[in-house]
Amino acid sequence: MLRQLSCLILSLLTLLACSPTANDTSAETTEEKPPSFPTIGSIDRLEAELDQVVPPDAQLELLAEGFDWSEGPVWVSEDGGYLLFSDIPPNRVYKWQEGDSISLYLEPAGFSGDDFSGKEPGSNGLLIDGEGNLVLCQHGNRQMARMNAPLDNPESDFVTIVGEYEGKRLNSPNDAVFHSNGDLYFTDPPYGLPGGADSKAKELDFQGVYRFSFADSSLTLLTQEMTRPNGIALSPDEKTLYVANSDPKQAIWMAFDVLDNGTIDNGRIFYDATDRVGEEKGLPDGMVVHSNGYIFATGPGGVWIFSAEGQHLGTLKTGQATANCTLNNDESALYITADMYLIRLEL
Protein backbone atom coordinates (compact mmCIF):
# COMPACT_ATOMS: atom_id res chain seq x y z
CA MET A 1 0.00 0.00 0.00
CA LEU A 2 2.82 2.39 0.89
CA ARG A 3 4.51 1.57 -2.42
CA GLN A 4 1.27 2.33 -4.30
CA LEU A 5 0.83 5.65 -2.46
CA SER A 6 4.41 6.64 -3.23
CA CYS A 7 3.89 5.90 -6.92
CA LEU A 8 0.69 7.97 -6.97
CA ILE A 9 2.44 10.96 -5.37
CA LEU A 10 5.33 10.66 -7.82
CA SER A 11 2.92 10.57 -10.76
CA LEU A 12 1.10 13.68 -9.53
CA LEU A 13 4.36 15.56 -9.10
CA THR A 14 5.41 14.57 -12.61
CA LEU A 15 2.12 15.84 -14.07
CA LEU A 16 2.44 19.15 -12.23
CA ALA A 17 6.00 19.60 -13.47
CA CYS A 18 4.92 19.02 -17.06
CA SER A 19 1.83 21.26 -16.91
CA PRO A 20 2.09 24.83 -18.29
CA THR A 21 2.31 27.54 -15.69
CA ALA A 22 1.04 31.11 -15.82
CA ASN A 23 4.52 32.21 -16.85
CA ASP A 24 5.00 29.49 -19.49
CA THR A 25 3.81 31.51 -22.49
CA SER A 26 5.12 28.92 -24.96
CA ALA A 27 2.32 26.57 -23.93
CA GLU A 28 -0.46 29.18 -24.26
CA THR A 29 -2.82 29.20 -27.21
CA THR A 30 -4.48 32.34 -28.54
CA GLU A 31 -7.98 32.00 -29.85
CA GLU A 32 -9.02 34.41 -32.60
CA LYS A 33 -11.66 36.76 -31.27
CA PRO A 34 -14.88 36.32 -33.25
CA PRO A 35 -16.13 39.48 -34.93
CA SER A 36 -18.82 41.40 -33.04
CA PHE A 37 -20.64 42.14 -36.28
CA PRO A 38 -21.13 40.24 -39.55
CA THR A 39 -18.51 40.92 -42.17
CA ILE A 40 -19.06 42.24 -45.67
CA GLY A 41 -17.00 42.68 -48.82
CA SER A 42 -13.26 42.19 -49.09
CA ILE A 43 -9.95 44.05 -49.19
CA ASP A 44 -7.99 44.21 -52.43
CA ARG A 45 -4.34 44.72 -51.50
CA LEU A 46 -2.25 46.12 -54.34
CA GLU A 47 0.85 47.22 -52.45
CA ALA A 48 2.59 45.90 -49.32
CA GLU A 49 2.59 49.45 -47.94
CA LEU A 50 -1.13 49.08 -47.28
CA ASP A 51 -0.27 46.90 -44.27
CA GLN A 52 1.08 50.00 -42.53
CA VAL A 53 -2.41 51.42 -42.16
CA VAL A 54 -4.79 48.46 -42.73
CA PRO A 55 -3.80 45.34 -40.75
CA PRO A 56 -3.40 42.16 -42.82
CA ASP A 57 -6.22 40.44 -40.93
CA ALA A 58 -8.62 43.40 -41.04
CA GLN A 59 -12.22 42.83 -42.12
CA LEU A 60 -15.10 45.10 -43.05
CA GLU A 61 -17.79 44.94 -40.36
CA LEU A 62 -21.45 45.60 -41.16
CA LEU A 63 -22.72 47.78 -38.31
CA ALA A 64 -26.19 48.63 -39.60
CA GLU A 65 -28.30 48.52 -42.75
CA GLY A 66 -31.63 49.56 -44.21
CA PHE A 67 -30.92 53.20 -45.10
CA ASP A 68 -31.94 54.90 -48.34
CA TRP A 69 -28.58 56.55 -49.09
CA SER A 70 -26.20 56.92 -46.15
CA GLU A 71 -23.72 59.79 -46.34
CA GLY A 72 -21.59 62.38 -44.56
CA PRO A 73 -20.37 60.55 -41.42
CA VAL A 74 -18.69 62.46 -38.59
CA TRP A 75 -17.21 61.19 -35.32
CA VAL A 76 -18.26 62.95 -32.12
CA SER A 77 -15.89 62.57 -29.16
CA GLU A 78 -18.44 63.45 -26.46
CA ASP A 79 -20.30 60.89 -24.35
CA GLY A 80 -17.80 58.11 -24.92
CA GLY A 81 -17.69 58.71 -28.67
CA TYR A 82 -20.34 58.11 -31.31
CA LEU A 83 -20.97 58.47 -35.02
CA LEU A 84 -23.49 60.72 -36.76
CA PHE A 85 -24.35 60.25 -40.42
CA SER A 86 -26.92 61.49 -42.92
CA ASP A 87 -29.62 59.52 -44.69
CA ILE A 88 -30.36 61.98 -47.47
CA PRO A 89 -33.67 60.94 -49.11
CA PRO A 90 -35.70 60.73 -45.85
CA ASN A 91 -34.08 63.97 -44.57
CA ARG A 92 -32.60 62.45 -41.41
CA VAL A 93 -29.42 62.16 -39.37
CA TYR A 94 -28.82 58.92 -37.45
CA LYS A 95 -26.61 58.12 -34.48
CA TRP A 96 -24.55 54.97 -33.96
CA GLN A 97 -22.74 54.18 -30.72
CA GLU A 98 -20.91 51.03 -29.67
CA GLY A 99 -23.21 48.84 -27.61
CA ASP A 100 -26.35 50.73 -28.63
CA SER A 101 -28.70 50.27 -31.53
CA ILE A 102 -29.06 52.83 -34.31
CA SER A 103 -31.21 55.77 -33.23
CA LEU A 104 -32.79 58.68 -35.07
CA TYR A 105 -30.82 61.79 -34.13
CA LEU A 106 -32.31 64.63 -36.19
CA GLU A 107 -35.30 65.06 -38.51
CA PRO A 108 -35.58 67.14 -40.63
CA ALA A 109 -31.89 67.60 -41.29
CA GLY A 110 -31.42 69.26 -44.67
CA PHE A 111 -34.75 70.73 -45.72
CA SER A 112 -36.97 72.68 -43.36
CA GLY A 113 -39.88 73.42 -45.69
CA ASP A 114 -43.16 71.63 -46.26
CA ASP A 115 -42.69 70.25 -49.77
CA PHE A 116 -39.63 69.12 -51.72
CA SER A 117 -39.97 67.82 -55.27
CA GLY A 118 -36.48 66.36 -55.57
CA LYS A 119 -34.96 63.08 -54.40
CA GLU A 120 -32.28 64.36 -52.00
CA PRO A 121 -33.66 66.93 -49.53
CA GLY A 122 -31.56 65.95 -46.52
CA SER A 123 -28.19 66.89 -45.13
CA ASN A 124 -25.05 65.48 -46.71
CA GLY A 125 -21.63 66.14 -45.17
CA LEU A 126 -21.56 66.65 -41.39
CA LEU A 127 -18.82 68.34 -39.33
CA ILE A 128 -18.11 69.44 -35.77
CA ASP A 129 -16.77 72.97 -35.51
CA GLY A 130 -14.22 74.29 -33.04
CA GLU A 131 -16.90 75.14 -30.50
CA GLY A 132 -18.48 71.70 -30.58
CA ASN A 133 -21.45 72.55 -32.82
CA LEU A 134 -22.88 70.34 -35.54
CA VAL A 135 -22.38 71.86 -39.00
CA LEU A 136 -24.39 70.48 -41.92
CA CYS A 137 -24.19 70.63 -45.71
CA GLN A 138 -27.90 71.06 -46.40
CA HIS A 139 -29.22 69.99 -49.77
CA GLY A 140 -32.83 71.13 -49.49
CA ASN A 141 -32.07 74.42 -47.73
CA ARG A 142 -29.15 75.00 -50.14
CA GLN A 143 -26.79 76.25 -47.48
CA MET A 144 -24.05 75.53 -45.01
CA ALA A 145 -25.73 75.65 -41.62
CA ARG A 146 -25.09 75.22 -37.91
CA MET A 147 -27.50 73.37 -35.64
CA ASN A 148 -28.66 75.85 -33.02
CA ALA A 149 -28.80 73.27 -30.22
CA PRO A 150 -26.31 71.27 -28.14
CA LEU A 151 -25.14 67.90 -29.47
CA ASP A 152 -26.76 66.03 -26.59
CA ASN A 153 -30.14 67.68 -27.17
CA PRO A 154 -30.49 68.02 -30.96
CA GLU A 155 -33.19 70.13 -32.57
CA SER A 156 -34.02 71.00 -36.17
CA ASP A 157 -33.17 74.62 -35.57
CA PHE A 158 -30.55 75.89 -38.00
CA VAL A 159 -28.49 79.04 -38.37
CA THR A 160 -27.28 79.87 -41.86
CA ILE A 161 -23.52 80.09 -42.20
CA VAL A 162 -23.63 80.86 -45.92
CA GLY A 163 -26.30 80.27 -48.56
CA GLU A 164 -25.51 82.67 -51.42
CA TYR A 165 -22.67 83.63 -53.70
CA GLU A 166 -22.84 87.13 -55.19
CA GLY A 167 -26.57 87.32 -54.50
CA LYS A 168 -27.43 83.94 -56.05
CA ARG A 169 -28.42 80.87 -54.06
CA LEU A 170 -25.94 78.05 -53.82
CA ASN A 171 -26.74 74.77 -55.61
CA SER A 172 -26.68 72.21 -52.79
CA PRO A 173 -23.57 72.07 -50.55
CA ASN A 174 -22.26 68.54 -50.52
CA ASP A 175 -19.13 68.09 -48.43
CA ALA A 176 -16.88 70.30 -46.32
CA VAL A 177 -13.74 70.45 -44.21
CA PHE A 178 -12.47 72.90 -41.60
CA HIS A 179 -8.99 74.42 -41.73
CA SER A 180 -7.28 74.74 -38.36
CA ASN A 181 -7.67 78.54 -38.63
CA GLY A 182 -11.46 78.09 -38.75
CA ASP A 183 -11.97 78.60 -42.48
CA LEU A 184 -14.61 76.35 -44.01
CA TYR A 185 -13.91 74.76 -47.40
CA PHE A 186 -16.88 73.17 -49.19
CA THR A 187 -18.14 71.87 -52.52
CA ASP A 188 -21.40 72.81 -54.23
CA PRO A 189 -22.57 70.37 -56.94
CA PRO A 190 -26.22 70.23 -58.12
CA TYR A 191 -27.22 66.84 -56.68
CA GLY A 192 -29.69 68.23 -54.15
CA LEU A 193 -31.59 70.31 -56.70
CA PRO A 194 -34.84 68.92 -58.14
CA GLY A 195 -33.69 67.92 -61.61
CA GLY A 196 -29.99 68.21 -60.75
CA ALA A 197 -27.90 70.36 -63.09
CA ASP A 198 -30.97 71.00 -65.29
CA SER A 199 -33.09 72.27 -62.41
CA LYS A 200 -35.08 75.42 -63.07
CA ALA A 201 -34.24 76.42 -59.51
CA LYS A 202 -30.51 76.52 -60.26
CA GLU A 203 -29.25 80.11 -60.02
CA LEU A 204 -25.51 79.61 -60.59
CA ASP A 205 -24.31 78.41 -63.98
CA PHE A 206 -21.37 76.48 -62.50
CA GLN A 207 -20.46 74.06 -59.72
CA GLY A 208 -18.06 75.65 -57.28
CA VAL A 209 -15.49 74.92 -54.60
CA TYR A 210 -15.55 77.64 -51.94
CA ARG A 211 -13.84 78.95 -48.81
CA PHE A 212 -15.87 80.73 -46.15
CA SER A 213 -13.96 82.91 -43.69
CA PHE A 214 -15.65 83.38 -40.33
CA ALA A 215 -13.21 86.18 -39.55
CA ASP A 216 -14.85 88.57 -42.03
CA SER A 217 -17.88 86.52 -43.18
CA SER A 218 -16.54 86.44 -46.73
CA LEU A 219 -17.17 83.71 -49.30
CA THR A 220 -14.45 83.09 -51.89
CA LEU A 221 -14.98 81.03 -55.04
CA LEU A 222 -11.82 78.94 -55.30
CA THR A 223 -12.59 77.18 -58.60
CA GLN A 224 -15.52 76.66 -60.93
CA GLU A 225 -13.62 74.41 -63.33
CA MET A 226 -14.72 71.09 -61.83
CA THR A 227 -17.90 69.64 -63.32
CA ARG A 228 -19.10 67.77 -60.21
CA PRO A 229 -16.99 68.72 -57.17
CA ASN A 230 -17.87 66.40 -54.32
CA GLY A 231 -15.69 65.09 -51.48
CA ILE A 232 -13.12 67.46 -50.03
CA ALA A 233 -10.24 67.11 -47.56
CA LEU A 234 -7.00 68.75 -46.43
CA SER A 235 -3.60 67.12 -46.09
CA PRO A 236 -2.22 66.86 -42.52
CA ASP A 237 0.00 69.93 -43.04
CA GLU A 238 -2.94 71.77 -44.67
CA LYS A 239 -0.82 72.68 -47.68
CA THR A 240 -2.85 70.54 -50.09
CA LEU A 241 -6.59 70.52 -50.75
CA TYR A 242 -8.03 67.35 -52.28
CA VAL A 243 -11.33 67.45 -54.17
CA ALA A 244 -13.17 64.52 -55.77
CA ASN A 245 -15.01 64.96 -59.07
CA SER A 246 -18.01 62.62 -59.29
CA ASP A 247 -18.49 62.96 -63.05
CA PRO A 248 -18.51 59.59 -64.87
CA LYS A 249 -16.90 61.30 -67.87
CA GLN A 250 -14.10 62.69 -65.70
CA ALA A 251 -13.87 60.55 -62.55
CA ILE A 252 -10.84 62.14 -60.96
CA TRP A 253 -9.40 63.37 -57.71
CA MET A 254 -7.77 66.79 -57.88
CA ALA A 255 -5.04 68.25 -55.67
CA PHE A 256 -4.48 71.98 -55.16
CA ASP A 257 -1.82 73.95 -53.32
CA VAL A 258 -3.29 75.98 -50.45
CA LEU A 259 -1.75 79.46 -50.39
CA ASP A 260 -1.09 81.57 -47.32
CA ASN A 261 -4.19 83.68 -48.01
CA GLY A 262 -6.41 80.58 -48.06
CA THR A 263 -6.97 80.45 -51.80
CA ILE A 264 -5.72 77.60 -54.01
CA ASP A 265 -3.35 77.26 -56.95
CA ASN A 266 -1.56 74.68 -59.09
CA GLY A 267 -4.53 72.38 -59.63
CA ARG A 268 -3.50 68.98 -60.92
CA ILE A 269 -5.00 65.53 -61.28
CA PHE A 270 -4.07 63.48 -58.24
CA TYR A 271 -5.56 60.27 -59.66
CA ASP A 272 -7.73 59.47 -62.69
CA ALA A 273 -10.17 56.55 -62.36
CA THR A 274 -12.31 57.33 -65.42
CA ASP A 275 -11.38 54.04 -67.07
CA ARG A 276 -12.80 52.17 -64.07
CA VAL A 277 -16.24 53.75 -64.26
CA GLY A 278 -18.90 51.15 -64.97
CA GLU A 279 -16.72 48.21 -63.97
CA GLU A 280 -17.95 48.50 -60.38
CA LYS A 281 -20.51 50.60 -58.55
CA GLY A 282 -19.63 54.11 -57.50
CA LEU A 283 -17.71 57.26 -58.44
CA PRO A 284 -15.18 59.51 -56.67
CA ASP A 285 -17.15 60.88 -53.74
CA GLY A 286 -16.30 61.52 -50.06
CA MET A 287 -12.88 61.19 -48.49
CA VAL A 288 -10.84 61.51 -45.31
CA VAL A 289 -7.09 61.91 -44.77
CA HIS A 290 -5.22 60.00 -42.06
CA SER A 291 -2.71 61.93 -39.96
CA ASN A 292 0.11 59.98 -41.61
CA GLY A 293 -0.98 61.21 -45.04
CA TYR A 294 -2.85 58.20 -46.36
CA ILE A 295 -6.05 59.13 -48.18
CA PHE A 296 -9.25 57.09 -47.92
CA ALA A 297 -11.40 58.10 -50.90
CA THR A 298 -14.63 56.48 -52.03
CA GLY A 299 -14.66 55.51 -55.70
CA PRO A 300 -15.61 52.69 -58.07
CA GLY A 301 -15.91 49.49 -56.03
CA GLY A 302 -15.59 50.96 -52.55
CA VAL A 303 -12.92 52.95 -50.69
CA TRP A 304 -9.66 53.56 -52.52
CA ILE A 305 -6.57 54.05 -50.37
CA PHE A 306 -3.79 56.27 -51.67
CA SER A 307 -0.37 57.23 -50.42
CA ALA A 308 0.34 60.95 -50.17
CA GLU A 309 2.26 60.61 -53.45
CA GLY A 310 -0.85 59.34 -55.26
CA GLN A 311 -0.08 55.64 -55.41
CA HIS A 312 -3.15 53.40 -55.26
CA LEU A 313 -2.35 50.98 -52.42
CA GLY A 314 -5.57 49.01 -52.33
CA THR A 315 -9.36 49.14 -52.22
CA LEU A 316 -11.88 48.29 -49.52
CA LYS A 317 -14.41 46.46 -51.70
CA THR A 318 -17.82 47.10 -50.21
CA GLY A 319 -19.77 45.76 -53.18
CA GLN A 320 -21.91 48.92 -53.07
CA ALA A 321 -21.85 52.43 -54.43
CA THR A 322 -19.90 53.97 -51.56
CA ALA A 323 -20.59 57.55 -50.54
CA ASN A 324 -18.22 58.67 -47.80
CA CYS A 325 -16.00 57.74 -44.87
CA THR A 326 -14.47 59.21 -41.72
CA LEU A 327 -12.06 58.30 -38.93
CA ASN A 328 -12.71 58.29 -35.22
CA ASN A 329 -10.59 60.58 -33.04
CA ASP A 330 -7.72 58.20 -32.37
CA GLU A 331 -7.81 56.83 -35.94
CA SER A 332 -8.35 53.29 -34.71
CA ALA A 333 -11.35 52.81 -37.00
CA LEU A 334 -12.67 53.94 -40.36
CA TYR A 335 -16.45 54.35 -40.70
CA ILE A 336 -17.94 53.98 -44.18
CA THR A 337 -21.35 54.90 -45.56
CA ALA A 338 -22.16 52.69 -48.56
CA ASP A 339 -25.65 52.95 -50.03
CA MET A 340 -27.94 51.24 -47.49
CA TYR A 341 -25.07 50.21 -45.18
CA LEU A 342 -22.93 51.54 -42.35
CA ILE A 343 -19.57 49.74 -42.28
CA ARG A 344 -16.50 49.82 -40.02
CA LEU A 345 -12.88 48.87 -40.59
CA GLU A 346 -10.59 48.63 -37.57
CA LEU A 347 -7.15 50.08 -38.28
C-alpha positions in Angstrom: 0.0 0.0 0.0 2.8 2.4 0.9 4.5 1.6 -2.4 1.3 2.3 -4.3 0.8 5.6 -2.5 4.4 6.6 -3.2 3.9 5.9 -6.9 0.7 8.0 -7.0 2.4 11.0 -5.4 5.3 10.7 -7.8 2.9 10.6 -10.8 1.1 13.7 -9.5 4.4 15.6 -9.1 5.4 14.6 -12.6 2.1 15.8 -14.1 2.4 19.1 -12.2 6.0 19.6 -13.5 4.9 19.0 -17.1 1.8 21.3 -16.9 2.1 24.8 -18.3 2.3 27.5 -15.7 1.0 31.1 -15.8 4.5 32.2 -16.8 5.0 29.5 -19.5 3.8 31.5 -22.5 5.1 28.9 -25.0 2.3 26.6 -23.9 -0.5 29.2 -24.3 -2.8 29.2 -27.2 -4.5 32.3 -28.5 -8.0 32.0 -29.9 -9.0 34.4 -32.6 -11.7 36.8 -31.3 -14.9 36.3 -33.2 -16.1 39.5 -34.9 -18.8 41.4 -33.0 -20.6 42.1 -36.3 -21.1 40.2 -39.5 -18.5 40.9 -42.2 -19.1 42.2 -45.7 -17.0 42.7 -48.8 -13.3 42.2 -49.1 -10.0 44.1 -49.2 -8.0 44.2 -52.4 -4.3 44.7 -51.5 -2.2 46.1 -54.3 0.9 47.2 -52.5 2.6 45.9 -49.3 2.6 49.4 -47.9 -1.1 49.1 -47.3 -0.3 46.9 -44.3 1.1 50.0 -42.5 -2.4 51.4 -42.2 -4.8 48.5 -42.7 -3.8 45.3 -40.7 -3.4 42.2 -42.8 -6.2 40.4 -40.9 -8.6 43.4 -41.0 -12.2 42.8 -42.1 -15.1 45.1 -43.0 -17.8 44.9 -40.4 -21.4 45.6 -41.2 -22.7 47.8 -38.3 -26.2 48.6 -39.6 -28.3 48.5 -42.8 -31.6 49.6 -44.2 -30.9 53.2 -45.1 -31.9 54.9 -48.3 -28.6 56.6 -49.1 -26.2 56.9 -46.1 -23.7 59.8 -46.3 -21.6 62.4 -44.6 -20.4 60.6 -41.4 -18.7 62.5 -38.6 -17.2 61.2 -35.3 -18.3 63.0 -32.1 -15.9 62.6 -29.2 -18.4 63.5 -26.5 -20.3 60.9 -24.3 -17.8 58.1 -24.9 -17.7 58.7 -28.7 -20.3 58.1 -31.3 -21.0 58.5 -35.0 -23.5 60.7 -36.8 -24.4 60.2 -40.4 -26.9 61.5 -42.9 -29.6 59.5 -44.7 -30.4 62.0 -47.5 -33.7 60.9 -49.1 -35.7 60.7 -45.8 -34.1 64.0 -44.6 -32.6 62.4 -41.4 -29.4 62.2 -39.4 -28.8 58.9 -37.5 -26.6 58.1 -34.5 -24.6 55.0 -34.0 -22.7 54.2 -30.7 -20.9 51.0 -29.7 -23.2 48.8 -27.6 -26.3 50.7 -28.6 -28.7 50.3 -31.5 -29.1 52.8 -34.3 -31.2 55.8 -33.2 -32.8 58.7 -35.1 -30.8 61.8 -34.1 -32.3 64.6 -36.2 -35.3 65.1 -38.5 -35.6 67.1 -40.6 -31.9 67.6 -41.3 -31.4 69.3 -44.7 -34.8 70.7 -45.7 -37.0 72.7 -43.4 -39.9 73.4 -45.7 -43.2 71.6 -46.3 -42.7 70.2 -49.8 -39.6 69.1 -51.7 -40.0 67.8 -55.3 -36.5 66.4 -55.6 -35.0 63.1 -54.4 -32.3 64.4 -52.0 -33.7 66.9 -49.5 -31.6 65.9 -46.5 -28.2 66.9 -45.1 -25.0 65.5 -46.7 -21.6 66.1 -45.2 -21.6 66.6 -41.4 -18.8 68.3 -39.3 -18.1 69.4 -35.8 -16.8 73.0 -35.5 -14.2 74.3 -33.0 -16.9 75.1 -30.5 -18.5 71.7 -30.6 -21.4 72.6 -32.8 -22.9 70.3 -35.5 -22.4 71.9 -39.0 -24.4 70.5 -41.9 -24.2 70.6 -45.7 -27.9 71.1 -46.4 -29.2 70.0 -49.8 -32.8 71.1 -49.5 -32.1 74.4 -47.7 -29.1 75.0 -50.1 -26.8 76.3 -47.5 -24.0 75.5 -45.0 -25.7 75.7 -41.6 -25.1 75.2 -37.9 -27.5 73.4 -35.6 -28.7 75.8 -33.0 -28.8 73.3 -30.2 -26.3 71.3 -28.1 -25.1 67.9 -29.5 -26.8 66.0 -26.6 -30.1 67.7 -27.2 -30.5 68.0 -31.0 -33.2 70.1 -32.6 -34.0 71.0 -36.2 -33.2 74.6 -35.6 -30.5 75.9 -38.0 -28.5 79.0 -38.4 -27.3 79.9 -41.9 -23.5 80.1 -42.2 -23.6 80.9 -45.9 -26.3 80.3 -48.6 -25.5 82.7 -51.4 -22.7 83.6 -53.7 -22.8 87.1 -55.2 -26.6 87.3 -54.5 -27.4 83.9 -56.0 -28.4 80.9 -54.1 -25.9 78.0 -53.8 -26.7 74.8 -55.6 -26.7 72.2 -52.8 -23.6 72.1 -50.6 -22.3 68.5 -50.5 -19.1 68.1 -48.4 -16.9 70.3 -46.3 -13.7 70.4 -44.2 -12.5 72.9 -41.6 -9.0 74.4 -41.7 -7.3 74.7 -38.4 -7.7 78.5 -38.6 -11.5 78.1 -38.7 -12.0 78.6 -42.5 -14.6 76.3 -44.0 -13.9 74.8 -47.4 -16.9 73.2 -49.2 -18.1 71.9 -52.5 -21.4 72.8 -54.2 -22.6 70.4 -56.9 -26.2 70.2 -58.1 -27.2 66.8 -56.7 -29.7 68.2 -54.2 -31.6 70.3 -56.7 -34.8 68.9 -58.1 -33.7 67.9 -61.6 -30.0 68.2 -60.8 -27.9 70.4 -63.1 -31.0 71.0 -65.3 -33.1 72.3 -62.4 -35.1 75.4 -63.1 -34.2 76.4 -59.5 -30.5 76.5 -60.3 -29.2 80.1 -60.0 -25.5 79.6 -60.6 -24.3 78.4 -64.0 -21.4 76.5 -62.5 -20.5 74.1 -59.7 -18.1 75.6 -57.3 -15.5 74.9 -54.6 -15.5 77.6 -51.9 -13.8 78.9 -48.8 -15.9 80.7 -46.2 -14.0 82.9 -43.7 -15.6 83.4 -40.3 -13.2 86.2 -39.6 -14.8 88.6 -42.0 -17.9 86.5 -43.2 -16.5 86.4 -46.7 -17.2 83.7 -49.3 -14.4 83.1 -51.9 -15.0 81.0 -55.0 -11.8 78.9 -55.3 -12.6 77.2 -58.6 -15.5 76.7 -60.9 -13.6 74.4 -63.3 -14.7 71.1 -61.8 -17.9 69.6 -63.3 -19.1 67.8 -60.2 -17.0 68.7 -57.2 -17.9 66.4 -54.3 -15.7 65.1 -51.5 -13.1 67.5 -50.0 -10.2 67.1 -47.6 -7.0 68.7 -46.4 -3.6 67.1 -46.1 -2.2 66.9 -42.5 0.0 69.9 -43.0 -2.9 71.8 -44.7 -0.8 72.7 -47.7 -2.8 70.5 -50.1 -6.6 70.5 -50.8 -8.0 67.4 -52.3 -11.3 67.5 -54.2 -13.2 64.5 -55.8 -15.0 65.0 -59.1 -18.0 62.6 -59.3 -18.5 63.0 -63.1 -18.5 59.6 -64.9 -16.9 61.3 -67.9 -14.1 62.7 -65.7 -13.9 60.6 -62.6 -10.8 62.1 -61.0 -9.4 63.4 -57.7 -7.8 66.8 -57.9 -5.0 68.3 -55.7 -4.5 72.0 -55.2 -1.8 73.9 -53.3 -3.3 76.0 -50.4 -1.8 79.5 -50.4 -1.1 81.6 -47.3 -4.2 83.7 -48.0 -6.4 80.6 -48.1 -7.0 80.4 -51.8 -5.7 77.6 -54.0 -3.3 77.3 -56.9 -1.6 74.7 -59.1 -4.5 72.4 -59.6 -3.5 69.0 -60.9 -5.0 65.5 -61.3 -4.1 63.5 -58.2 -5.6 60.3 -59.7 -7.7 59.5 -62.7 -10.2 56.6 -62.4 -12.3 57.3 -65.4 -11.4 54.0 -67.1 -12.8 52.2 -64.1 -16.2 53.8 -64.3 -18.9 51.2 -65.0 -16.7 48.2 -64.0 -17.9 48.5 -60.4 -20.5 50.6 -58.6 -19.6 54.1 -57.5 -17.7 57.3 -58.4 -15.2 59.5 -56.7 -17.1 60.9 -53.7 -16.3 61.5 -50.1 -12.9 61.2 -48.5 -10.8 61.5 -45.3 -7.1 61.9 -44.8 -5.2 60.0 -42.1 -2.7 61.9 -40.0 0.1 60.0 -41.6 -1.0 61.2 -45.0 -2.9 58.2 -46.4 -6.1 59.1 -48.2 -9.3 57.1 -47.9 -11.4 58.1 -50.9 -14.6 56.5 -52.0 -14.7 55.5 -55.7 -15.6 52.7 -58.1 -15.9 49.5 -56.0 -15.6 51.0 -52.5 -12.9 53.0 -50.7 -9.7 53.6 -52.5 -6.6 54.0 -50.4 -3.8 56.3 -51.7 -0.4 57.2 -50.4 0.3 60.9 -50.2 2.3 60.6 -53.4 -0.8 59.3 -55.3 -0.1 55.6 -55.4 -3.1 53.4 -55.3 -2.3 51.0 -52.4 -5.6 49.0 -52.3 -9.4 49.1 -52.2 -11.9 48.3 -49.5 -14.4 46.5 -51.7 -17.8 47.1 -50.2 -19.8 45.8 -53.2 -21.9 48.9 -53.1 -21.9 52.4 -54.4 -19.9 54.0 -51.6 -20.6 57.5 -50.5 -18.2 58.7 -47.8 -16.0 57.7 -44.9 -14.5 59.2 -41.7 -12.1 58.3 -38.9 -12.7 58.3 -35.2 -10.6 60.6 -33.0 -7.7 58.2 -32.4 -7.8 56.8 -35.9 -8.4 53.3 -34.7 -11.4 52.8 -37.0 -12.7 53.9 -40.4 -16.4 54.3 -40.7 -17.9 54.0 -44.2 -21.4 54.9 -45.6 -22.2 52.7 -48.6 -25.7 53.0 -50.0 -27.9 51.2 -47.5 -25.1 50.2 -45.2 -22.9 51.5 -42.3 -19.6 49.7 -42.3 -16.5 49.8 -40.0 -12.9 48.9 -40.6 -10.6 48.6 -37.6 -7.2 50.1 -38.3 
